[in-house]
Amino acid sequence: MAEQCLVVSCHVEQPLDDAAWGAFSLLQARRPGGAEIAALVRPPDPDAGESESLWIARARIAAARGPFGLHTHWGGAAQARPDGAGDPEALVRSQLDWLDERGFQPRLFAGGGWYIDESVAAVLGERGVADCTATAFRPDYLEAGAPRLELAEPAVLRVGGARVTELPTTHSLGMAASAALRRLPAYVHVYFHDTDLLDARRSRALTFALNVLGRRRRPARLDRLEVAGEVEFSSAASGP
């Protein structure tokens, strides 16, 4: 069984939007519930005219405040899951290289639209990057049979000859707010989007949930969890 802890991650999808960035940066600095919020950041999209220099400046701030990772959108800023036109493995490899070249050391990853496949997982294992794409719940918006990973507790995934640490997400913002005063699993990993914070009601609900959860579970850094136990990637995968 996983140790009792609370970890939190944000899919930072709009780091160049002043309002979204400001709201996320403030929350990350405040650390509600004692949580060190991991910033899983979508890289700038040059085809959309996004500024690399501003992205780097803001990403450095986020990386200095907590765990830092990559959030890949497979079809650019507006397309989270792959559309069949690209090579997921090559994209993740190139984005990790891009981050390394600019002085970042991402230790975490989350695939846009909760997408990951064996080739992507193998790259993460090769580069020593832990994955957060598995979920303990099925996202409502995914089509039936859409490829995804399902796990409720951290584990090491075997992918051919590679190993990748899996730190599954267990609660969305809404689920966390509902579960804060109910029975909890030992391992609680809450995720939210930076854009959630633009809605005052959702922002307040998240702060409330983290403050309560931080009293019920030990706040921990997502990139420093110790993981025991191994499972085959295929045994956690669902979909075709």
N, C-alpha and C positions, 0 to 999 in steps of 0.2 A: 504493500500500500504506500502511496505517496505521502511525504511529510505534510503536515498541516501548514499551509502558507497561502499568502495572497500575492499574486503578481499581476501587473497591469501593462497593457500595451495600447498604443494609439496608431491606427493606420493614418499617417499624415499624408493625405492625398492632395491637399491644396496649400503647400508650404509657401507659395508666392502670393496667396490671397491675404491681404493685410488683416482682415477681420478674423479669418480662420487661424492664421498664424498667431495673432495676438492673443486670442482666446486659449489656444493650446499652450503657448509659451507660458502664459500666466498660470494655468493649471499645473503644468509640469513643475514650475518653480514652487508652487504652494504645497505640492505633495500631499493631497488630502488622504487622511488615514495612514500617513507615513509611507505611502506607496511611491516608489521611484518609477515613474512612468516611462516605459520604453518607447522611443520614437522609431517607428518603422516607416521610413520616408520614401515616397515615390520620387525617383530622379526627375530632373527637368526634361521636358519634351521639346527638343529644338524645332520640330516641325510645327509646334504650337507657339513658337516665339518666346518660350519661357527663359528667363534670365538665369544663366549658370552662376554668375557672380553672386546674385542675391540668394540663390538656393544654397550655395556653399556657406555664405555668412550665417544664414539661419540654421542650416544643418549643424554647423559647428556649435552653435548655442545649445541646440537640443542634445548633441552628443556629450557636451560638458555637464549636462544636468542629469543624465541617466543613461541606461542602455540604449544602443543605437543599432538600427538594422535597415535592411532593404525591403521595400514594398514594391513589388513589380506589377505594373499594369501591362498586360500582354499586348494590348493594341493601342498604347498611348494614353494620354490623360483621361479620355472618356471611355475606354474599353478595358474593363477589368479582366475578363476571361479571354483566353485565346480564341481567335476567330478562324483559325485554320490556315492563316496566311503566313505565319512566321514559324520560327524554330524556338520553342521555349527554352531549351537548354542553352542555345547560343546566346539568347537575350540575357539570361541570368548571368552567364559567364562574362559577357561584355559589360554588364552593369556593375558587377563586382570589381572587374578590372578598372572601370571608370572611377569608382569610389576609392580604390587603392591608390590610383595615380594622383588623387587629390588629397591624400593624407587621411582618409577615413578608414576605419577598421571595423566594418559591420560584423557583428557576431550573431545577428538574428535575421530571419527572413520570414516574410508572409506573402504568399501568392495572391494576387488580385482575384476576387471572386472565389477565393478558397481553392484555387487550382494549383496542383502540383502533380508531377508524374515522376516515374522512376529516374528518368534521365536528369531532371532538375534536382531531385534528391541526391543523386550521385555527385553532382557538382557541389552541392552544399557540404556533403560529407568530405569531399576532397579538399574544400577550402576551410573546413573547420567552422562552418556557420550552422547554428541551430535553427531548426524550422518551427514555425508557429502556425502552419497552415491547417493542420488537423483540427477538427472541432469535436466537441462532445455532443453537439446538436446538429441537426440538419437545417441549414439556412433555408428559410421559406421560399426565397426567390429562385433557388436553383431548380432547373427542370428535372423531372424524374430521370434517374440514371446518369445524371451529370457526374463526371469523375471527381472524387474528393476523398479525403482521409477522415476516418472517425476513430478517435481515441479520447478517453476521459482522464488519463493520467500520463505523466511524462514517461518516455521510453526511448531506447535506442533502436532505430529502424535499421534493419539489414537490407541493403539494396545491392544485390550482387556481391561484389567484394568490398563495398563501401559501407560505412556506418554513419548515420546522421542522427543527432540528438533531436527528438521531437518533443516540443513543449506545447501541447494542444491548448486551444482556447476553449474555455468551458462556459463563459457567460458573455452575452452581449450586454449593452448598456441597460436595455429594458429588463433582461433576465436578472441582471445584478441588482437592480432596484427592487424587483419582486422578491428575490431570494435573500436580501440583506437580513431580514428578520425571521427567516425560516431555516430549516435544516440545510446544512451545507456539506458538500464533499470536503475531503481533507485538502485537496489541491484546488484552488480557485484562481482562474486566469480570466480576468475581465478585459475585454477589448472595446474600443469605441473608435469613431472617426473624428478627425479634427472638425469636420463640418457639423457634427452633432452639437458642438459647443456654441454654434450660432443660434440655436434654439434655446432660449432662456430656461424653459421648463426642463428640457433634456439635460442641460448643463447642471441645473440644481439637483436633478435626480441622480446624476452621476456623482456629484460631490457628496450627497447624502449617503449613497450606497458605499462609496469608498471609505467614508468616515466610519460607518458601522462595520463594514467588513474588516477594516484595519484593526478593530478591537476584537474581532472574533477569529481572525487568522493572522499569523505573523507576516508582516510585510517583508517581501524578499525581492532581490534584483533578479529579473528574468534571465539575465546572462550569466548568473552564478549558481544556478540550481544544480544540485548533484542528482544525477539520473542513474538508476539501476534497472536492470532487466532489459531484454532485447525481444523484439518481435519482427517478423518479416514484413516488409513494406506491403506485400500483396495481401497480408491478413488484415491490414488496417484500411486497405483501399476498398471503395465501393464505386459502383457505376461500371460501365463497359470496360 
